[in-house]
C-alpha cells in the first residue's frame, strides 16, 4: 500500500517531539521535511490549544496549500471547532487519547477525503448545521446545498434532459426566468456550462 505523505508542524517543541515519535513508528505514513509541503497530502498540527497565533498559522496553510489538517491538541470548544473547520481541519484528536493507531487512522481518513471527530464534537457540529439551516439558509430561501428550491427544480429537469422551453412549461416560468436561474447557479458556483452544473449537482448530492 502506498504511504500517505505528510508534513508535521507544531506550536511548541513538546508537541512536535511527541507527534514526530508517533508518526515515525507508523508504517502507513511518510513524514516529509517541513519545507516539502508541495509533495504532501496531509498536514498534522500539534498544539496545546487553538490560540490566535495557531489559527493564523492554519489559515495561512489553508490559503497556500489547501492541505487537510489533522489537529492534535489538549482541548477544543464548540466555537473553536467551527474556526478550526474553517481552516481545513478535518480531524481532531485530543492529546490525551493519541496513539500511533489513532493518529494513523486520522491521517489516512484525511488523505482520502474523510474526517475524524470525537463524538461530542460531531454532535456540536450537527447542532451548528441545524442552527445555520434555521437561522441563515431557510430565511433566505436556501437549503443545505446552498441552492434555492427553484434552482433545484430547474437542475433536476435539466438532468432529465429537458430543454429551456420544456422546463419553463413544466414549472410555469418564462424561458427568461429559467435562463436566469441557470446563469445564477453556474456563475455562483463557477461552473462552465449547463452540463457542468448538472454533473456538479449530481456529484454533490444536491439533486
C-alpha positions as CSV (number, residue, x, y, z in Angstrom):
1,X,0.0,0.0,0.0
2,X,1.3,3.4,-0.9
3,X,2.2,5.5,2.1
4,X,0.4,8.8,2.9
5,X,2.8,11.7,2.6
6,X,2.5,14.3,5.3
7,X,4.2,17.2,6.9
8,X,4.3,17.9,10.7
9,X,4.1,21.3,12.3
10,X,3.6,22.2,16.0
11,X,3.2,25.3,18.1
12,X,5.7,24.1,20.6
13,X,8.7,21.7,20.8
14,X,6.9,19.3,23.2
15,X,4.0,18.8,20.8
16,X,6.4,18.4,17.8
17,X,8.6,15.8,19.5
18,X,5.7,13.7,20.7
19,X,3.9,13.6,17.3
20,X,7.2,13.1,15.5
21,X,7.8,10.0,17.6
22,X,4.3,8.6,16.9
23,X,4.5,9.2,13.2
24,X,7.9,7.7,12.7
25,X,6.7,4.5,14.2
26,X,3.7,4.3,11.8
27,X,4.4,2.3,8.6
28,X,1.5,3.7,6.7
29,X,2.8,7.3,6.6
30,X,5.8,9.0,5.2
31,X,7.0,12.1,7.1
32,X,8.3,14.7,4.7
33,X,10.6,17.7,5.6
34,X,8.5,20.7,6.7
35,X,9.5,22.7,3.6
36,X,8.2,20.0,1.3
37,X,4.5,20.8,1.5
38,X,4.0,20.7,-2.2
39,X,4.5,16.9,-2.1
40,X,2.4,16.3,1.0
41,X,-1.2,15.1,1.2
42,X,-1.9,15.9,4.8
43,X,-0.7,18.4,7.5
44,X,-0.5,17.2,11.1
45,X,-0.5,20.1,13.5
46,X,0.0,19.9,17.2
47,X,-0.6,22.5,19.9
48,X,-1.9,23.0,23.4
49,X,-5.0,24.9,22.4
50,X,-6.4,26.9,19.5
51,X,-4.8,30.3,20.1
52,X,-5.0,33.3,17.8
53,X,-1.5,32.5,16.6
54,X,-2.4,28.9,15.8
55,X,-5.5,30.0,13.9
56,X,-3.4,32.5,11.9
57,X,-0.9,29.7,11.0
58,X,-3.6,27.3,10.0
59,X,-5.3,30.0,7.8
60,X,-2.1,30.7,6.0
61,X,-1.6,27.0,5.4
62,X,-5.1,26.6,4.1
63,X,-4.6,29.5,1.7
64,X,-1.2,28.5,0.5
65,X,-1.5,24.7,0.2
66,X,-5.1,23.7,0.9
67,X,-3.9,20.6,2.7
68,X,-6.4,18.8,5.0
69,X,-5.3,19.1,8.6
70,X,-5.2,16.6,11.5
71,X,-5.2,18.7,14.6
72,X,-3.9,17.3,17.9
73,X,-4.5,19.5,21.0
74,X,-5.4,19.3,24.6
75,X,-9.0,20.5,24.3
76,X,-11.2,22.5,22.0
77,X,-14.5,24.3,22.4
78,X,-17.5,24.4,20.1
79,X,-16.7,27.9,18.8
80,X,-13.1,26.9,18.3
81,X,-14.1,23.8,16.4
82,X,-16.0,25.9,13.9
83,X,-13.0,28.1,13.4
84,X,-10.8,25.0,13.0
85,X,-13.1,23.5,10.3
86,X,-12.9,26.8,8.5
87,X,-9.1,26.4,8.5
88,X,-9.3,23.0,6.7
89,X,-9.2,20.9,9.9
90,X,-10.9,17.6,9.1
91,X,-9.7,15.5,12.1
92,X,-9.4,16.4,15.7
93,X,-7.6,14.3,18.2
94,X,-7.4,15.1,22.0
95,X,-3.8,14.9,23.0
96,X,-4.5,12.5,25.9
97,X,-6.1,10.0,23.6
98,X,-3.4,9.9,20.9
99,X,-1.9,6.5,19.9
100,X,0.0,5.5,16.9
101,X,-3.0,3.7,15.6
102,X,-5.5,6.6,16.1
103,X,-3.1,9.1,14.6
104,X,-2.6,6.9,11.6
105,X,-6.3,6.4,11.2
106,X,-6.9,10.1,11.2
107,X,-4.2,10.8,8.7
108,X,-5.5,8.1,6.3
109,X,-9.0,9.4,6.6
110,X,-7.9,13.0,5.9
111,X,-5.9,11.8,2.9
112,X,-8.9,10.0,1.5
113,X,-11.3,13.0,1.9
114,X,-12.8,11.8,5.2
115,X,-12.7,13.2,8.7
116,X,-12.4,12.0,12.3
117,X,-14.0,13.9,15.2
118,X,-14.8,12.9,18.9
119,X,-18.5,12.0,19.3
120,X,-19.2,15.1,21.4
121,X,-17.8,17.3,18.7
122,X,-19.8,15.7,16.0
123,X,-22.9,16.5,18.0
124,X,-21.9,20.1,18.3
125,X,-21.3,20.3,14.5
126,X,-24.7,18.9,13.8
127,X,-26.3,21.4,16.1
128,X,-24.5,24.2,14.4
129,X,-25.6,23.0,11.0
130,X,-29.2,22.9,12.2
131,X,-28.9,26.4,13.5
132,X,-27.4,27.5,10.2
133,X,-30.3,25.9,8.3
134,X,-32.9,27.5,10.5
135,X,-31.4,31.0,11.1
136,X,-29.4,31.7,7.9
137,X,-30.4,29.5,5.0
138,X,-34.1,29.0,5.4
139,X,-34.9,32.7,5.8
140,X,-33.1,33.4,2.5
141,X,-34.9,30.6,0.7
142,X,-31.8,28.3,0.6
143,X,-31.3,24.7,1.7
144,X,-28.2,22.9,3.0
145,X,-26.9,22.6,-0.6
146,X,-26.8,26.4,-1.0
147,X,-29.4,26.2,-3.7
148,X,-32.9,27.6,-3.8
149,X,-35.9,25.3,-4.3
150,X,-36.3,26.9,-7.8
151,X,-32.7,26.2,-8.7
152,X,-33.1,22.5,-7.5
153,X,-36.2,22.1,-9.7
154,X,-34.5,23.5,-12.8
155,X,-31.4,21.4,-12.3
156,X,-33.4,18.2,-11.8
157,X,-35.3,18.8,-15.1
158,X,-32.1,19.6,-16.9
159,X,-30.7,16.3,-15.6
160,X,-33.7,14.6,-17.0
161,X,-32.8,16.0,-20.5
162,X,-35.4,18.8,-20.8
163,X,-34.5,22.0,-22.7
164,X,-35.2,25.6,-21.6
165,X,-38.6,25.8,-23.2
166,X,-39.8,22.5,-21.7
167,X,-38.5,23.4,-18.3
168,X,-40.3,26.7,-18.5
169,X,-43.6,24.9,-19.4
170,X,-43.3,22.3,-16.6
171,X,-42.5,24.9,-13.9
172,X,-44.8,27.6,-15.3
173,X,-41.9,30.0,-15.6
174,X,-40.9,32.2,-18.6
175,X,-37.9,31.0,-20.6
176,X,-36.1,34.1,-19.5
177,X,-36.6,33.1,-15.8
178,X,-35.2,29.6,-16.5
179,X,-32.2,31.1,-18.2
180,X,-31.6,33.5,-15.3
181,X,-31.8,30.6,-12.8
182,X,-29.3,28.6,-14.8
183,X,-27.0,31.6,-15.1
184,X,-27.2,32.3,-11.4
185,X,-26.2,28.7,-10.5
186,X,-23.3,28.5,-13.0
187,X,-22.0,31.9,-12.1
188,X,-22.2,31.5,-8.3
189,X,-20.7,28.0,-8.3
190,X,-18.1,29.0,-11.0
191,X,-19.3,26.2,-13.4
192,X,-18.6,26.3,-17.1
193,X,-22.0,25.4,-18.6
194,X,-25.3,23.6,-18.1
195,X,-23.7,20.1,-18.4
196,X,-21.1,21.0,-15.8
197,X,-23.8,22.4,-13.5
198,X,-25.8,19.1,-13.7
199,X,-22.7,17.0,-13.2
200,X,-21.7,19.1,-10.2
201,X,-25.1,19.0,-8.6
202,X,-25.4,15.2,-9.0
203,X,-21.9,14.5,-7.6
204,X,-22.5,16.8,-4.6
205,X,-25.9,15.1,-3.9
206,X,-27.8,18.4,-4.5
207,X,-30.3,16.9,-6.8
